[in-house]
Amino acid sequence: MTLGSGGSSVVVPRNFRLLEELERGEKGIGDGTVSYGMDDGDDIYMRSWTGTIIGPHNTVHEGRIYQLKLFCDKDYPEKPPSVRFHSRVNMTCVNHETGVVEPKKFGLLANWQREYSMEDILTQLKKEMAAPQNRKLVQPPEGTYF
């Protein structure tokens, strides 16, 4: 996020940006099917985050609760966080052995922009679950983890 008028702009520092995201994540997003928050409240660098996606209707994911881990390194938001499913899922953009969302196969990470947020990642992953290539894929048993 940049603020300014005229030709000047101010880049919001990383920690302020993450505090804004934490506040937004704790309030709940949209219809409540996507949420996120800090993994460890004592992490002063705000690196480790947990995300949750409730699978979209009319897909094999419907009603399933998927847990994810997001890691915001010191370069965030200039560079995207690493994103990994903790819950087992079968999707074309997710490594089947590690659960890592592969940036080259997930457009939002491949074309990352500073304005994007963890909320954007989670909502886009939910949309990806409903995409034709993922909506009917056979899924691992519910409650299994990487």
N, C-alpha and C positions, 0 to 999 in steps of 0.2 A: 504494500500500500504506500503510495506517495501522496504527500499533501503539499499544497503550495498554490500560489497565484502568480500570474505573469509567467516568466520563464523559469522561476525557481521551483525546486521540489525538494522535499525532505523525505528521506527514507526512514521508515519506522524501524527502530532497532529490533533485533531478533526477539529478545525477551518480552518486549511490549506486544509484539505481534503474537507470540505464543500465549501470553496472558489473555489477549482478546479471543484467541481461538478456544482457550480453556473455558472462558466465561460462556461463549456461544455453545460449546459442546455440552456444558453442564445444564444449560437451559433446555436442551433438546432441540432437535432439528426437524422442521416440517411435521410430518405425520408420525414421528416417533419411531420409524423403522430403521433409522440410522442414528448412532450416538457415538461419542468418543470422550475420553478424558485421560488424565495422566495415569500412568501405570504405577508410579511411585511418587507420592506427595512430597517426599523429602529430596527428590532430585532437583537441586537448585538450577541445573542447566536445562531442565524441562526437555529431556531427550526422549524418554520412553513413554509411549502412549498406547492405550488400548482402544480399539474400535469394535463396534458391534453393528452387524447388518442383519435385519430380519428379511429372509428371502421374499422376493416379490410374488404376488398372486399369479396364478395361471402359469406357473413354471414348476420344474422339479424341485426348486428351492423353496417353494411356498411353505411358510410356517417354520422353517428351519432358522436357528439362530447361529450366526457365524461370528466367531471371535477373531480379531486381527491384532497384530502388533505393528505399530508404526514407530520408526526411530528417526528423530530429527537431529541430524548431526550439526556441528557448528556452522555449516554452510547454509542451513535452512533459514529463510525460504528462498535463497538464491538457487539452491539445488533441492530437488524433491527428497522427501523422506524415503527410507527404505520401508517397504510394506510387505508383510508376510501374514498369510492366513494361519491362525493357530488351529482352527477347526478344519478338518479335511473337506476339500471341495474339489470338484472336477470342473475346471473352466479353462478355456483356451489360453488365457493370459497368465495362468498360475502354474508354476513348476510342480509337477505331480509328486516329486520326492521331498521337496523342502517346504512347499507352500508359499514360496516367494512370488510376489506379483512381478513378472518380468517386464521391465520398462519398455523394451523393444516391442512387446506384444500388447502393451496397454498405452493407448494414445496420450492420455493425460500426463503420464510420467515421461513418455518419450518426448513430448513437446512442452515440457514444464515451463511455466511462467511464474514469476515472483508473486503475482496476484492470486494464484491458486492456493488452496488451503487443504487441510486434512479432510474437512467436510466435503470439499469438491471430490477428493479421491474416493471417499466412501460412497457418496451418492452416485458417482460414475461407475464404481464397481457394482452397485446394486442394479444400475441400468444394464450393465454388461451381463449380469445374470439373466436378464430378460431378453437379451439379444438372441436372434435366431440360432447362432452357433453354440449357445450355452443353455438355452431354456429347457432342452429335453435331454441333456447329457445324463447318463446314469451316474448317480452320486454314491460316494462311500457311505457306509452306515452312519446314521446320525449319532453324534456323541463321540466320534473318533477324531484324533488329533495328530498333527504333524509332530 
